[in-house]
Amino acid sequence: MPEYTSSYAKNIIKRSLREIIDPGPSKKEKQTIWDYFGSECAYCGKRLHKGRREGHIDHLVPNGANQLYNRVLSCKECNGDEKRDKSWKRFLAQKRSNVKIKAKRKAKILQWQKRHKKPIFRKGVLSKVESLQDNVISYYERNVEKARRLRNKR
C-alpha cells in the first residue's frame, strides 16, 4: 500500500485527468499483454505469476500514452526499481544479458508496437489536459499549505 503523501496525491490527480482522454488498457487488453509476452517480463524475461500480482503493465515511454502501443508486461524490479523514467531502448541496452537475448527482447517489443497503432491526439488536447493538471495541482498545493498552518495551530 502506498504512503499517502502530497506527491502521491499529485500523481493520482495527473493520472486521473489524463485517463479521461487517454484511458489505460481494459481488462481484456491487459490479458492480451500477458498472453503476448508469455507471462514473462519484456525486459529481463523473469517468469511472472498473474495470480500473485507480480506483473506490472509498464509504459515503454515514461509518462507517454496509455494505449497498447506503449504498454508491456514488466516485473516489479525492472519497472519500479531499475527502469524508472528511462526510455525502454536505453534501459534494455543497459540490462545485463547477452547481446542475442537483448536483440530478441527488443524485436519482440518492436513487433508488439507494430501490431498496435500509435495513438494520435488532436492538436492541443494533451497540452490542454496538462494545463488542467497544473491548475488542479496548484489549487491542491495551496490547500496543503493551509492544512499545514492549521496543524501548527493545534
N, C-alpha and C positions, 0 to 999 in steps of 0.2 A: 504494500500500500504506500503511495507517495506521501511525502510530507506536505502538508497544505501551507505552502509559503506564498508570498506575494508573487514571486517569479513563476511559480506553478500556476497560479490563478491567471496571470497574464498569458501564459502559454495556452491555457484552455480557452480563454477569450479569443485569441488569434485563431486557433484551430476551429473553433465552433463557427466563427464568422466565415472562414474560408470554406468550410464544409458545405455551406449553403450554396455556393456557386460551383464547388468542385468536390462532390461527395466522394468519400472513400469507397473501397471495394465492398460490394454486398457479400453476404454470407456465401452465396454460390460462387462469386468471383474469388473469394478467399480460398475456397476449396479447389478452384481451378489452379491457383498459385501453388497450393500444397501438392496437387497432383503433378503439375508440370515439373516442379523441382524434386519430385520423388521423395518428399519429406526430408530433404537434406538442405542444409544451409547453402545458398547460392555462392557464397564466398569461400567457405572452408570445407564444405562437404560433410559437416557433422550431421549425424542422423538425429532427427527431431521427432518427438512424440507429441502429436496434437492433443491427446487426452491429458497430458501433463502440462499443457500450456507452455511448451518450450519454444515454440516458433514465434518470430516477430514478422510482421508484414512491413518490410523496410522500404523507405524511399531510396531509389537509386540516386537521384539528385536531391540532396537535403533541402527541405522546405519547398520542394517542387510539387508538381501536380500529384493529386491523389489517385489518378487513373492507373489502370493495369500496366500501361506502358512504363510507368515509373515505379512499379512495386515488385519486390521479390521476397522470397522466403529467406529469413536470416535467423541465425542463432542469437541468443542474448549477448554473448561475448562479442561477436562481430558487430552487431547493430549498436549495442549500448556502450560497450567498453572500448572498442577499438576504432570503429569507423567514424562515429560522431558526425561531424559536418564535412567530411572528405567526400570528394566525388567517388563514385564506385570504381571507376577505372584506376584511379590513383591508389585507392585502398587495396584493390585486388592485386595491383602490381607490387605492393609492399608486403603482401601475405607471404609467409614462409612455407612455400611449397615449390615443387619443381616446375619448370617452365611449361612442360606439356600439360600438367594439371591446371595451371593458371590459364593457359590458352583454351583448354576445354571449357572451363567455367565461364570465361569471357565470351566464348562462342555461344554458349547456352543462354546467357543473359541477352546477348545481341539478337539471337533467334527469338527469344521471348518478346523483345521490343518490336521486332519485325512483324510479329503476329498481331500486335495491338497498335492502334492508332495513337500517335502523339496528340494529346489534347490541344485544341486551339481555342483560345478565348477571344471574344470580341474585343477589339481595341479599347483599351482603357478600363476594362472591367476589373482586372486584377489590381490596378493602381487605385481604383475607387474603393475596393474592399480593403486594401492596405490603409487607405485614409480613414475608413470607418474603424478599423482596428486601432489606429493611432488615437482617434477621438475617444474610444471606449477606454483604452489603456490610460490615457491622460486623466479622464474622469475618475477611473479606479484609483490611480495613484494619489490624486487629491484627497479622496476619501480615506485612503490608507493613512495618510498623514493626519487627518482629523481624528481617526480612531486611535492613533499613537498618542496624540495630545490628550485625548480622553483617558487613556491608560495612565498617563503620567499624572493626572489629577486625582487618582484614587486616594 
